[in-house]
Amino acid sequence: MSQSDFNTDEVSRLIRNRRTIKPEQYDQSKTVERSIVVQMLENANWAPTHGMTEPWRFTVFAGEGLRQLAEYQAEQYKELTPSEKFKEKKYEQLITRPLHASYVIAIGMKRQESGKIPEVEEIEAVACAVENMYITASAYGVGTYWTTGGITYYEEVKPFFNLGNDDRLLGFLYVGYPNIEWPDSQRYPIDEKVSWVEQ
Ligand SMILES: Cc1cc2nc3c(=O)[nH]c(=O)nc-3n(C[C@H](O)[C@H](O)[C@H](O)COP(=O)(O)O)c2cc1C
């Protein structure tokens, strides 16, 4: 296939129909096929990467692994949150949410040893990889949800996700078939966010 053989209308339609669908809106009687998650991960691997560092690292929780993640994140939240900030409702959400999903993918950024590439660029590359997964899932009618809540920014949890001190946990991608109609969304017009310089 040459570069110009893509159906560009379909590509635009897919990108614009990519949606965030949260775990409470997943059909728990229908598990997303593993082959779809493998496609998502393969496509993540083709994200742009400055200096070819390929900094994306993923830990995929499935089956009993989801229970492990649920218990771990709720316990860590309890242990690491000062009592005046602790919310029972949040604890409950952390211990139940992963069980709604077919998979939860922990999103990590592996810091280059030399530190030559600025850290922000490594985070940007991982965000591109996540977008690839989001779009791939949408193409299969699979819902995904990137959350940076819960224990995402707790330094102490990094080893659980195979991340070292200089690496970063960037959140969790929940994956499941929706039990709702594919949602609509909206954006302010691009014209408000772009200026053209032509002369
Ligand atoms: C880096 C990042 C982190 C996000 N974290 C959260 C989150 O913690 N909670 C949440 O409700 N949505 C989160 N979202 C999803 C946004 O709410 C969602 O993208 C937005 O509502 C637009 O909906 P759409 O993705 O369907 O277009 C996050 C999105 C990004 C890019």
The ligand as a MOL file (V3000), in Angstrom:
LIG
                    3D

  0  0  0     0  0            999 V3000
M  V30 BEGIN CTAB
M  V30 COUNTS 31 33 0 0 0
M  V30 BEGIN ATOM
M  V30 1 C -3.6690 12.8770 30.4810 0
M  V30 2 C -5.1500 12.6740 30.6780 0
M  V30 3 C -5.6260 12.3640 31.9430 0
M  V30 4 C -6.9870 12.1700 32.1670 0
M  V30 5 N -7.4130 11.8780 33.4450 0
M  V30 6 C -8.7310 11.8090 33.7010 0
M  V30 7 C -9.1870 11.5810 35.0280 0
M  V30 8 O -8.4020 11.4040 35.9670 0
M  V30 9 N -10.5210 11.5480 35.2330 0
M  V30 10 C -11.4220 11.7350 34.2050 0
M  V30 11 O -12.6300 11.7280 34.4620 0
M  V30 12 N -11.0130 11.8700 32.9260 0
M  V30 13 C -9.6920 11.9300 32.6500 0
M  V30 14 N -9.2600 12.0900 31.3450 0
M  V30 15 C -10.2270 11.9720 30.2120 0
M  V30 16 C -10.9000 13.2640 29.8700 0
M  V30 17 O -11.8810 13.5370 30.8490 0
M  V30 18 C -11.5560 13.1350 28.4770 0
M  V30 19 O -10.5850 12.9530 27.5080 0
M  V30 20 C -12.4050 14.3680 28.1490 0
M  V30 21 O -13.5320 14.4110 28.9650 0
M  V30 22 C -12.8500 14.4220 26.6900 0
M  V30 23 O -13.6230 13.2910 26.3540 0
M  V30 24 P -13.2230 12.3710 25.1050 0
M  V30 25 O -11.9090 11.7260 25.4380 0
M  V30 26 O -14.3270 11.3730 24.9700 0
M  V30 27 O -13.1090 13.2370 23.8870 0
M  V30 28 C -7.9030 12.2930 31.0920 0
M  V30 29 C -7.4240 12.5880 29.8040 0
M  V30 30 C -6.0700 12.7860 29.6040 0
M  V30 31 C -5.5590 13.1350 28.2320 0
M  V30 END ATOM
M  V30 BEGIN BOND
M  V30 1 1 1 2
M  V30 2 1 2 3
M  V30 3 2 2 30
M  V30 4 2 3 4
M  V30 5 1 4 5
M  V30 6 1 4 28
M  V30 7 2 5 6
M  V30 8 1 6 7
M  V30 9 1 6 13
M  V30 10 2 7 8
M  V30 11 1 7 9
M  V30 12 1 9 10
M  V30 13 2 10 11
M  V30 14 1 10 12
M  V30 15 2 12 13
M  V30 16 1 13 14
M  V30 17 1 14 15
M  V30 18 1 14 28
M  V30 19 1 15 16
M  V30 20 1 16 17
M  V30 21 1 16 18
M  V30 22 1 18 19
M  V30 23 1 18 20
M  V30 24 1 20 21
M  V30 25 1 20 22
M  V30 26 1 22 23
M  V30 27 1 23 24
M  V30 28 2 24 25
M  V30 29 1 24 26
M  V30 30 1 24 27
M  V30 31 2 28 29
M  V30 32 1 29 30
M  V30 33 1 30 31
M  V30 END BOND
M  V30 END CTAB
M  END
